[in-house]
Amino acid sequence: MIFIGFFPLKNILFMVIIETMKAFLILLFLIIGANAAKVEIMVLGSGGPEIDERAGSSYVLWIDSEAKLLIDTGSGSMLQFEKSGAKLETLEVIALTHLHIDHVVDLPSYINAAYFTDRKEPLHIIGPAGNEHFPSTTGYCSIMFGENGAYRYMQSVLTRKSDGFEILSKDINTTAHMTFKAFSIDTASISHGTSPALAFRITAGDKSIVISGSTNNKDHTLEKFAKDADLLIVDHSIPESADEVARSMHMTPSAIAQTAQKAGVKKVLLSHRMKQTFEHENETLVVMKKIYKGQIIFAEDLMQIRP
C-alpha cells in the first residue's frame, strides 16, 4: 500500500471524490435555484366593504415579474393593479372566491380596461356555482355582459366573435384541479353564510399559496386543504369577542390560528381588515401566538410577499 504522509493513497482518492461530488451538488443546486421561477403574491386590497382608505379584497400572483393570476376584484383594486405595474395582457385567470360586492365589484372595470389593450388570448374567469341567493360565476358574467346584461354593449367578449378577447367563465361546485401555463389551481368549497364560496390552492414551482376568502370554516375544510402550504391568506374580519352572528360568517383569530397550526402552514397573512378589528389587532396577535407558531403578517395594500 502506498502512503503519502500519514494517509494511504486510497483514502486521499476517496476524499477527492467526496469533495468533487460536493462541488458538483453545490453547482447543481445553484443552477436549479437560478432557473427556479420567482413567485410572489401582491396584496392589491387588504380592506373590506367599508370606506377605510383600503381597497377591497384582491391579490395578484406574480411569476418571474409578470402578473399571471388575479384573485378577487374588490372595490378600488383596479387602481392598485395599475400602480403595481401589472399588465392585463399577461393575466391567465381571474379567480373569484365568492360574489359579495366587496370581492367582485371591480370585475367589469378590469374587463373594460383589458378590451383597450392588445390582448387577444382568452381570459379565464373561475368562481363558485350559484344558489337561490347568488348567481353562478357564469351567470354573473352574463348579468354584466350578456345580451340583456347591464353592459351589453360589450357582449361580444362572451363570444369568439370578439374583436378583442373572449371571456371563458367556469362554475365550480366543490373541488376542481386546473392547470395553466405557469401555475395550477385546486379548489375547495367552503362555508360562508348563504354565499357559495371557494378557497384556492395555487401551486407555482415548489411554492403553494392558499387563499381562503371569507369563511367560518365550520366544516374544517381548510385544515386539510392548506396542509403544509407556504402561505395562507385568510380574512381577519372579526375580533375574538365577536358574537355568534359574525362567527357564522367568519373565523375568529383563535379559529384562524388553530386552522393554521393544524395545517402546518409556514406563514399566515391576515387580510380583509375591517374597522371592528383594527382596535383589537394587538389582542389578535396575543391570541394567535399562543396557538400558532408560524409567522403572522397583517396585510397592507401593495404589499409583496415571497411565499
C-alpha positions as CSV (number, residue, x, y, z in Angstrom):
1,M,0.0,0.0,0.0
2,I,1.3,3.4,-1.0
3,F,1.4,6.1,1.8
4,I,1.6,9.8,1.3
5,G,2.5,11.5,4.6
6,F,0.4,9.6,7.1
7,F,-2.6,8.8,4.8
8,P,-3.0,5.8,2.5
9,L,-3.4,6.8,-1.2
10,K,-6.8,5.2,-1.4
11,N,-8.1,7.4,1.4
12,I,-6.8,10.5,-0.4
13,L,-8.6,9.4,-3.6
14,F,-11.7,8.8,-1.6
15,M,-11.6,12.3,-0.1
16,V,-11.0,13.8,-3.6
17,I,-14.1,12.0,-4.9
18,I,-16.2,13.2,-2.0
19,E,-15.1,16.8,-2.4
20,T,-15.7,16.6,-6.1
21,M,-19.2,15.3,-5.6
22,K,-19.9,18.1,-3.0
23,A,-18.8,20.7,-5.5
24,F,-21.0,19.1,-8.2
25,L,-24.1,19.1,-5.9
26,I,-23.5,22.7,-4.9
27,L,-23.2,23.7,-8.6
28,L,-26.4,21.7,-9.4
29,F,-28.3,23.4,-6.6
30,L,-27.1,26.8,-7.8
31,I,-28.3,26.1,-11.3
32,I,-31.6,24.8,-10.2
33,G,-32.0,27.9,-7.9
34,A,-31.1,30.2,-10.8
35,N,-33.7,28.6,-13.0
36,A,-36.5,28.4,-10.4
37,A,-39.5,30.6,-11.0
38,K,-39.7,33.7,-8.9
39,V,-43.1,33.6,-7.2
40,E,-44.6,36.5,-5.3
41,I,-48.1,37.4,-4.1
42,M,-49.1,41.0,-4.0
43,V,-52.0,42.4,-2.0
44,L,-54.0,44.8,-4.1
45,G,-56.7,45.3,-1.5
46,S,-56.5,44.5,2.2
47,G,-59.8,46.0,3.3
48,G,-63.4,45.0,3.4
49,P,-66.7,46.7,2.4
50,E,-66.2,49.8,4.5
51,I,-64.6,53.1,3.4
52,D,-61.3,53.0,5.2
53,E,-58.6,54.0,2.8
54,R,-58.0,50.4,1.7
55,A,-59.1,48.7,-1.5
56,G,-61.4,45.7,-1.2
57,S,-60.1,42.2,-1.3
58,S,-57.8,41.4,-4.2
59,Y,-54.5,39.7,-4.8
60,V,-52.1,39.2,-7.8
61,L,-49.8,36.2,-8.3
62,W,-46.6,37.3,-9.9
63,I,-44.3,34.7,-11.6
64,D,-41.0,35.9,-13.0
65,S,-42.1,39.6,-12.7
66,E,-45.3,39.0,-14.7
67,A,-48.9,39.2,-13.3
68,K,-50.4,35.8,-14.0
69,L,-53.4,35.3,-11.7
70,L,-55.9,37.8,-10.2
71,I,-57.8,36.6,-7.2
72,D,-60.9,38.7,-6.4
73,T,-61.6,42.1,-7.7
74,G,-62.7,44.2,-4.8
75,S,-63.6,47.9,-4.9
76,G,-60.6,50.0,-5.8
77,S,-58.4,47.1,-6.7
78,M,-58.0,48.0,-10.4
79,L,-56.3,51.3,-9.4
80,Q,-53.9,49.3,-7.3
81,F,-53.4,46.9,-10.1
82,E,-52.3,49.8,-12.3
83,K,-50.0,51.2,-9.5
84,S,-48.3,47.8,-9.2
85,G,-47.2,47.9,-12.8
86,A,-49.1,44.7,-13.6
87,K,-50.3,44.2,-17.2
88,L,-53.8,42.9,-18.1
89,E,-52.2,41.2,-21.2
90,T,-50.2,38.7,-19.1
91,L,-53.1,37.5,-16.9
92,E,-54.2,34.0,-17.5
93,V,-57.0,33.7,-15.0
94,I,-59.3,35.8,-12.7
95,A,-60.5,33.7,-9.8
96,L,-63.4,34.7,-7.6
97,T,-63.7,33.3,-4.1
98,H,-67.4,34.4,-3.9
99,L,-69.7,37.1,-5.3
100,H,-70.1,39.5,-2.4
101,I,-69.8,43.1,-3.6
102,D,-66.5,43.9,-1.8
103,H,-64.9,40.9,-3.6
104,V,-66.1,41.3,-7.2
105,V,-67.3,44.9,-7.9
106,D,-64.3,45.9,-10.0
107,L,-64.6,43.0,-12.4
108,P,-66.4,45.0,-15.2
109,S,-63.7,47.6,-14.9
110,Y,-60.9,45.1,-15.5
111,I,-62.7,43.6,-18.5
112,N,-63.4,47.0,-19.9
113,A,-59.8,48.1,-19.5
114,A,-58.4,44.9,-21.0
115,Y,-60.6,45.4,-24.0
116,F,-58.4,48.5,-24.8
117,T,-55.1,46.6,-24.6
118,D,-53.5,44.4,-27.3
119,R,-54.8,41.3,-25.5
120,K,-56.0,38.5,-27.9
121,E,-55.8,35.4,-25.7
122,P,-59.0,34.3,-23.9
123,L,-59.3,35.2,-20.3
124,H,-60.5,32.5,-17.9
125,I,-62.8,33.6,-15.1
126,I,-63.5,30.9,-12.5
127,G,-65.6,31.0,-9.4
128,P,-68.4,29.4,-7.5
129,A,-71.7,28.0,-8.8
130,G,-74.8,29.8,-7.8
131,N,-77.7,29.1,-5.5
132,E,-81.1,30.7,-4.7
133,H,-79.3,33.7,-3.2
134,F,-76.5,34.3,-5.7
135,P,-75.9,33.8,-9.4
136,S,-73.2,31.5,-10.6
137,T,-69.9,33.0,-11.9
138,T,-71.1,32.4,-15.5
139,G,-74.4,33.9,-14.6
140,Y,-72.7,36.9,-13.1
141,C,-70.7,37.4,-16.3
142,S,-73.9,37.2,-18.3
143,I,-75.6,39.7,-16.0
144,M,-72.8,42.1,-16.8
145,F,-72.0,41.4,-20.5
146,G,-74.8,39.1,-21.8
147,E,-77.4,40.0,-24.5
148,N,-79.6,41.6,-21.8
149,G,-76.8,42.5,-19.4
150,A,-76.1,45.8,-17.7
151,Y,-73.1,46.3,-20.1
152,R,-74.5,44.6,-23.1
153,Y,-72.7,47.0,-25.4
154,M,-69.7,44.7,-24.7
155,Q,-71.5,41.4,-25.2
156,S,-69.0,40.3,-27.8
157,V,-66.5,39.5,-25.0
158,L,-68.6,36.4,-24.2
159,T,-68.2,35.1,-27.7
160,R,-65.4,34.1,-30.1
161,K,-66.5,36.9,-32.4
162,S,-65.0,39.5,-30.1
163,D,-62.6,41.8,-31.8
164,G,-60.6,41.9,-28.6
165,F,-60.6,38.8,-26.4
166,E,-63.0,36.2,-25.2
167,I,-64.1,35.6,-21.6
168,L,-64.2,31.9,-20.7
169,S,-66.1,31.5,-17.5
170,K,-66.3,28.3,-15.4
171,D,-68.6,27.5,-12.4
172,I,-67.2,25.3,-9.7
173,N,-69.4,23.4,-7.3
174,T,-67.0,21.8,-4.9
175,T,-63.5,20.7,-6.0
176,A,-61.5,21.1,-9.2
177,H,-57.9,20.9,-10.4
178,M,-56.9,23.2,-13.2
179,T,-53.5,23.6,-14.9
180,F,-52.5,26.7,-16.7
181,K,-49.2,27.7,-18.3
182,A,-47.4,29.0,-15.3
183,F,-49.3,27.5,-12.3
184,S,-52.1,25.2,-11.2
185,I,-55.2,25.8,-9.1
186,D,-57.0,23.5,-6.8
187,T,-60.4,24.5,-5.3
188,A,-62.4,23.6,-2.2
189,S,-65.9,24.5,-1.3
190,I,-66.1,26.5,2.0
191,S,-68.9,27.8,4.2
192,H,-69.7,31.5,4.2
193,G,-73.3,32.0,5.2
194,T,-75.7,32.0,2.2
195,S,-73.0,32.7,-0.3
196,P,-71.4,29.9,-2.3
197,A,-67.7,30.3,-1.7
198,L,-64.4,28.7,-2.7
199,A,-60.9,28.5,-1.3
200,F,-58.0,28.3,-3.8
201,R,-54.7,26.5,-3.5
202,I,-52.2,27.9,-6.0
203,T,-49.1,25.9,-6.9
204,A,-46.3,27.6,-8.8
205,G,-42.9,25.8,-9.0
206,D,-42.3,24.5,-5.5
207,K,-44.4,27.1,-3.8
208,S,-48.0,26.7,-2.6
209,I,-50.3,29.6,-1.6
210,V,-53.8,29.1,-0.1
211,I,-56.4,31.9,-0.2
212,S,-59.4,31.1,1.9
213,G,-61.5,34.1,1.1
214,S,-64.3,34.6,3.6
215,T,-65.4,31.6,5.6
216,N,-66.3,30.4,9.1
217,N,-64.6,27.1,8.3
218,K,-67.3,25.3,10.3
219,D,-66.6,22.0,8.4
220,H,-62.9,22.3,8.9
221,T,-62.1,22.0,5.2
222,L,-59.1,24.4,5.4
223,E,-57.0,22.2,7.8
224,K,-56.6,19.6,5.1
225,F,-56.8,21.9,2.1
226,A,-54.0,24.2,3.4
227,K,-51.7,21.3,4.6
228,D,-48.1,22.4,4.6
229,A,-48.8,25.5,2.5
230,D,-46.1,28.1,2.3
231,L,-48.6,30.9,2.8
232,L,-52.2,31.0,4.0
233,I,-54.2,34.2,3.2
234,V,-57.2,34.5,5.4
235,D,-59.8,37.2,6.2
236,H,-59.4,38.9,9.5
237,S,-62.9,40.4,9.7
238,I,-64.0,39.8,13.2
239,P,-62.3,40.1,16.7
240,E,-62.1,37.3,19.2
241,S,-65.1,38.9,21.1
242,A,-67.4,38.7,18.0
243,D,-71.0,37.5,18.5
244,E,-72.5,34.3,17.1
245,V,-73.9,36.1,14.0
246,A,-70.4,37.3,13.0
247,R,-68.9,33.9,13.8
248,S,-71.5,32.3,11.4
249,M,-69.7,34.2,8.6
250,H,-66.0,34.5,9.6
251,M,-63.3,32.9,11.7
252,T,-62.2,34.4,14.9
253,P,-58.4,34.9,15.5
254,S,-58.2,31.8,17.6
255,A,-60.0,29.7,14.9
256,I,-57.6,31.1,12.3
257,A,-54.6,30.1,14.5
258,Q,-56.0,26.6,15.2
259,T,-56.5,26.1,11.4
260,A,-53.0,27.3,10.5
261,Q,-51.3,25.3,13.2
262,K,-53.2,22.0,12.3
263,A,-52.4,22.6,8.6
264,G,-48.7,23.3,9.4
265,V,-48.6,26.4,7.2
266,K,-45.4,28.5,7.3
267,K,-46.9,32.0,7.2
268,V,-50.4,33.5,7.7
269,L,-51.4,36.7,6.1
270,L,-54.4,38.4,7.8
271,S,-56.3,40.4,5.2
272,H,-59.9,41.8,4.7
273,R,-59.1,44.0,7.7
274,M,-62.2,45.9,9.0
275,K,-62.8,48.8,11.4
276,Q,-64.1,46.3,14.0
277,T,-60.8,44.5,14.1
278,F,-58.4,47.5,13.9
279,E,-58.6,48.3,17.6
280,H,-58.1,44.6,18.5
281,E,-55.1,43.6,16.4
282,N,-52.7,43.5,19.3
283,E,-55.1,41.2,21.0
284,T,-55.3,39.2,17.8
285,L,-51.6,38.6,17.8
286,V,-51.6,37.6,21.5
287,V,-54.4,35.1,20.9
288,M,-52.9,33.7,17.8
289,K,-49.3,33.3,19.0
290,K,-50.5,31.2,21.9
291,I,-51.7,28.6,19.3
292,Y,-49.9,29.2,16.0
293,K,-46.1,29.0,15.9
294,G,-45.5,30.3,12.4
295,Q,-45.2,33.9,11.1
296,I,-48.2,36.2,11.2
297,I,-48.4,39.2,8.9
298,F,-51.1,41.9,8.7
299,A,-51.8,42.7,5.0
300,E,-51.4,46.2,3.6
301,D,-52.3,47.4,0.1
302,L,-49.5,46.8,-2.4
303,M,-47.6,44.6,0.0
304,Q,-45.5,41.9,-1.8
305,I,-44.7,38.6,-0.2
306,R,-42.4,35.8,-1.2
307,P,-44.0,32.5,0.0
